[in-house]
Structures are given as C-alpha cells and as structure tokens.
C-alpha cells in the first residue's frame, strides 16, 4: 500500500518540477539550470543552481525574481526554499 505522505510528497515534487520547467529555458539560455535536491519535513525545499547559475553574481536576483516566484505561485505549500550554492553579490 502507498503511504499517503509519500504520495503527497511526490505530487508536490511534480508541481515543483512543472514550475521550474516554466523558467528553465531562461536559465538555460544563459548556460545555467536549477536542480531539486530534496523536499524535507515541513515542505522545505532544497535546490542547487547548476552550470553558469552556480557561480553567477546575479543568481540571488534570478532566485528571488524567477525561481522562488514560480515555485511559490505553483506550490504554495512550500514554506521555505534554500539554495545550497546561492552566490552572494
């Protein structure tokens, strides 16, 4: 039998990926991308910027104006988003 908590986590993760897919073309145009690392308790999402986004001084703005906005709009259950390698400008 499938655990309801696991099913809910999978459904939330699918919605996160859909939201990220809506902005990935813009990230990829600049040689970057974003990867979901994990969704932990209390709906805290851990992400990683990859490619050019991993060391770009504009990654904080990209995160706030693009990635965070897209996820929170599509998945309001997310309580916090942490990017493990966010470059501080």
Backbone as JSON, one array per atom type, in Angstrom:
{
  "sequence": "XXXXXXXXXXXXXXXXXXXXXXXXXXXXXXXXXXXXXXXXXXXXXXXXXXXXXXXXXXXXXXXXXXXXXXXXXXXXXXXXXXXXXXXXX",
  "N": [[0.84, -1.19, 0.0], [0.47, 2.26, -0.74], [2.02, 4.9, 0.93], [0.28, 7.68, 2.17], [1.61, 10.1, 2.79], [3.97, 9.91, 1.32], [2.88, 9.88, -1.24], [1.76, 12.46, -1.35], [4.11, 13.98, -1.15], [5.38, 13.26, -3.53], [3.55, 14.32, -5.35], [3.73, 17.06, -4.78], [6.43, 17.47, -5.42], [6.33, 16.94, -8.17], [4.78, 19.13, -9.0], [6.54, 21.18, -8.35], [8.64, 20.66, -10.14], [7.27, 21.12, -12.55], [6.79, 23.86, -12.3], [9.43, 24.78, -12.28], [10.2, 23.97, -14.82], [8.92, 25.85, -16.35], [10.53, 28.08, -16.2], [13.04, 27.24, -16.8], [13.98, 27.39, -19.55], [14.88, 30.05, -19.72], [16.94, 30.13, -17.86], [18.64, 28.23, -18.99], [19.28, 29.48, -21.37], [21.26, 31.17, -20.62], [23.21, 29.43, -19.95], [22.78, 28.01, -17.6], [21.0, 26.23, -14.95], [18.61, 24.7, -12.72], [18.36, 22.49, -9.97], [16.37, 20.19, -8.19], [17.1, 19.21, -5.0], [16.12, 18.07, -2.58], [13.01, 17.54, -0.85], [12.1, 18.3, 2.23], [10.92, 17.67, 5.63], [8.11, 19.62, 6.77], [7.72, 20.85, 4.36], [10.03, 22.08, 3.25], [12.13, 23.12, 0.77], [15.0, 22.15, -0.96], [17.32, 23.39, -3.2], [19.62, 23.44, -5.99], [21.69, 25.51, -7.85], [22.94, 25.05, -11.08], [25.55, 24.73, -13.59], [26.19, 27.77, -15.31], [24.67, 29.27, -13.55], [25.44, 28.5, -11.05], [27.62, 29.98, -10.14], [27.14, 32.6, -10.67], [27.02, 36.1, -10.18], [24.56, 37.29, -10.26], [22.77, 35.46, -9.38], [21.27, 35.57, -7.01], [19.27, 37.47, -7.56], [18.08, 36.2, -9.74], [17.1, 33.96, -8.43], [15.24, 35.09, -6.54], [13.47, 36.66, -8.18], [12.72, 34.93, -10.2], [12.95, 31.94, -9.86], [12.07, 31.42, -7.13], [9.63, 32.85, -7.14], [8.15, 31.53, -9.18], [7.92, 28.94, -8.09], [6.58, 29.39, -5.6], [4.18, 30.43, -6.5], [3.07, 28.27, -7.9], [3.18, 26.21, -6.05], [2.04, 26.65, -3.26], [2.26, 25.41, -0.8], [4.9, 25.13, -0.11], [7.14, 26.02, 2.35], [9.62, 27.12, 2.75], [12.51, 27.92, 0.85], [15.64, 26.81, 0.1], [18.72, 27.5, -1.37], [21.5, 25.73, -2.05], [23.94, 26.63, -3.06], [23.91, 29.39, -3.49], [25.05, 32.31, -4.9], [26.39, 35.13, -3.35], [25.99, 38.46, -4.03]],
  "CA": [[0.0, 0.0, 0.0], [1.24, 3.51, -0.86], [1.92, 5.82, 2.05], [-0.28, 8.97, 1.73], [2.61, 11.16, 2.91], [4.86, 9.75, 0.18], [2.13, 10.29, -2.41], [1.67, 13.92, -1.32], [5.44, 14.49, -1.43], [5.59, 13.08, -4.97], [2.68, 15.27, -6.06], [4.33, 18.39, -4.6], [7.66, 17.48, -6.21], [5.93, 17.06, -9.58], [4.36, 20.52, -9.23], [7.76, 21.98, -8.3], [9.33, 20.45, -11.42], [6.5, 21.82, -13.57], [7.07, 25.3, -12.13], [10.81, 25.03, -12.72], [10.25, 23.82, -16.28], [8.43, 27.09, -16.97], [11.59, 29.09, -16.22], [14.31, 26.64, -17.21], [14.52, 27.91, -20.82], [15.58, 31.31, -19.47], [18.2, 29.78, -17.2], [19.47, 27.51, -19.95], [19.75, 30.44, -22.38], [22.48, 31.76, -20.07], [24.13, 28.35, -19.59], [22.54, 27.52, -16.25], [19.82, 25.42, -14.66], [18.36, 24.51, -11.3], [18.04, 21.1, -9.69], [15.76, 19.9, -6.9], [17.9, 18.27, -4.22], [15.2, 17.31, -1.75], [11.89, 18.18, -0.18], [12.17, 17.73, 3.58], [9.78, 17.92, 6.51], [7.55, 20.97, 6.79], [7.74, 21.37, 2.99], [11.21, 22.89, 2.99], [12.71, 22.69, -0.5], [16.43, 22.42, -1.16], [17.66, 23.47, -4.61], [21.01, 23.74, -6.35], [21.92, 26.1, -9.16], [23.99, 24.33, -11.8], [26.07, 25.43, -14.76], [26.55, 29.17, -15.1], [23.92, 29.82, -12.41], [26.09, 28.12, -9.81], [28.6, 30.96, -9.66], [26.78, 33.9, -11.23], [26.72, 37.1, -9.15], [23.14, 37.67, -10.37], [21.93, 34.32, -9.01], [20.31, 35.96, -5.96], [18.15, 38.1, -8.23], [17.43, 35.14, -10.52], [16.36, 33.15, -7.47], [14.1, 35.83, -5.98], [12.52, 37.14, -9.2], [12.31, 33.87, -11.12], [12.77, 30.6, -9.31], [11.22, 31.45, -5.94], [8.3, 33.32, -7.53], [7.48, 30.46, -9.93], [7.59, 27.83, -7.18], [5.57, 29.8, -4.62], [2.91, 30.6, -7.21], [2.55, 26.96, -8.28], [3.19, 25.28, -4.92], [2.01, 27.49, -2.05], [2.56, 24.61, 0.39], [6.32, 25.24, 0.21], [7.3, 27.0, 3.44], [10.95, 27.72, 2.69], [13.34, 27.45, -0.24], [17.07, 27.03, 0.33], [19.6, 27.16, -2.49], [22.74, 25.37, -1.34], [25.12, 27.31, -3.6], [23.5, 30.73, -3.94], [26.15, 33.29, -4.87], [26.03, 36.41, -2.73], [26.59, 39.55, -4.81]],
  "C": [[0.89, 1.25, 0.0], [0.96, 4.41, 0.34], [1.38, 7.17, 1.56], [0.72, 10.12, 1.8], [3.58, 11.12, 1.73], [4.17, 10.23, -1.09], [2.04, 11.81, -2.47], [3.02, 14.54, -1.66], [5.75, 14.38, -2.92], [4.78, 14.09, -5.78], [3.25, 16.69, -5.96], [5.6, 18.51, -5.43], [7.35, 17.62, -7.7], [5.52, 18.49, -9.9], [5.56, 21.47, -9.2], [8.48, 21.88, -9.64], [8.6, 21.16, -12.56], [6.76, 23.32, -13.51], [8.48, 25.63, -12.63], [10.94, 24.9, -14.23], [9.77, 25.07, -17.0], [9.51, 28.16, -17.06], [12.93, 28.54, -16.69], [14.83, 27.15, -18.56], [15.3, 29.21, -20.65], [16.92, 31.07, -18.8], [19.16, 29.14, -18.19], [20.02, 28.43, -21.04], [21.06, 31.1, -21.94], [23.46, 30.69, -19.58], [23.93, 27.78, -18.2], [21.31, 26.63, -16.16], [19.67, 25.36, -13.15], [17.92, 23.07, -11.09], [17.43, 20.99, -8.3], [16.64, 18.87, -6.2], [17.01, 17.41, -3.34], [14.08, 18.2, -1.22], [11.84, 17.52, 1.19], [10.93, 18.11, 4.38], [9.38, 19.39, 6.51], [7.61, 21.65, 5.44], [8.84, 22.4, 2.76], [11.91, 22.29, 1.77], [14.18, 23.08, -0.56], [16.73, 22.32, -2.65], [19.16, 23.68, -4.77], [21.01, 24.37, -7.73], [23.07, 25.35, -9.81], [24.41, 25.11, -13.03], [26.45, 26.85, -14.39], [25.84, 29.78, -13.9], [24.61, 29.53, -11.08], [27.08, 29.12, -9.28], [28.33, 32.36, -10.2], [26.46, 34.89, -10.11], [25.27, 37.57, -9.18], [22.21, 36.56, -9.89], [20.93, 34.64, -7.9], [19.08, 36.59, -6.59], [17.38, 37.08, -9.06], [16.58, 34.29, -9.6], [15.11, 33.87, -7.02], [13.04, 36.15, -7.04], [12.0, 36.02, -10.09], [11.96, 32.58, -10.44], [11.8, 30.6, -8.13], [9.79, 31.85, -6.31], [7.53, 32.22, -8.25], [7.05, 29.33, -9.01], [6.47, 28.23, -6.22], [4.2, 30.01, -5.26], [2.27, 29.24, -7.49], [2.38, 26.01, -7.1], [3.19, 26.08, -3.61], [2.28, 26.73, -0.76], [4.03, 24.71, 0.8], [6.5, 26.36, 1.23], [8.64, 27.73, 3.38], [11.7, 27.11, 1.51], [14.78, 27.82, 0.06], [17.83, 26.62, -0.91], [20.98, 26.93, -1.88], [23.96, 26.13, -1.84], [24.79, 28.69, -4.16], [24.66, 31.7, -3.79], [25.65, 34.59, -4.28], [26.77, 37.52, -3.47], [27.22, 40.58, -3.91]]
}
